[in-house]
Amino acid sequence: MAESKVEVMLRISEVNLARAEKRFEGGEYDSAVFHASLAVESAANAMILELGGNEAKNHRAISALAAVLRRVKPELLREEKYVQLIERGRDIQREVVYARYPLKVAGKWVTPMEYYTREKTREIIDDAKFVVDEIHTYIKRTT
């Protein structure tokens, strides 16, 4: 079955959200956050492609999506759900790095495993679901 790259990117985002939930339930919060951030990245790249742009290759897909929206569909950025999509997505965008490397918190170096709490991770996953769901809805509506 032939699928478009947009469809494949959306499927990848769904798989990564499922992985985030599985890791969350297993108490692997850093890994859960990493997969949630990848889900957002894949979904954002799918929307970029749907809008005629070139996918981001630098873990800054939400920033790239915001730029494409400003250029191609600026009216969407006046809608609260898309404003939220970009804001929440930008917050998650940095997590792909935080979930993999040591962080300095209050003058002390900590591992990603120490940095992420259950509550913080749940919030990130929920925000990732919001972003991915809104992108899925947009793409399904336009195809």
C-alpha positions, 0 to 999 in steps of 0.5 A: 500500500502506497502512502504519502510521506505526510501519512508516514510522518503522522504514523510515526508520530502516533507510534512515538506517542504510544511509546511515550505512554508505555515508557511513562507507565514503566517509570522511564520518564526521560525516555517518555519525554524523548518519544513525546518530543519525537512525536511532536517533531514528526507531526510538525514535519507532516504539517510542514510538508502538507503546507508545501514546505521542506521538513526540518532536519534539526529538531526544530520542526515547531519553529519551522512550522511557525515560519511556514504558517506565517508565510503560507497560512497566517490566518491560522495563527489568529486561531487560539488552537494554532497559537496553543499548538505552536506555544506548547510545541515550542516548549516540547521542542527543547525536550529532545535535548534535555531528555538525552544530556546532563542538565545543570539545575540550581548549580548542580548537574543532574541526569535526565532520569533525575530531572523528569518527574512523573508530573512534569512528564505527564504534562509534556505527554499531554501537551504532545498529544494536543499538538499531534491531535491538532495537526492530525485534525488539520491534515485530515480536514485539508485532504 
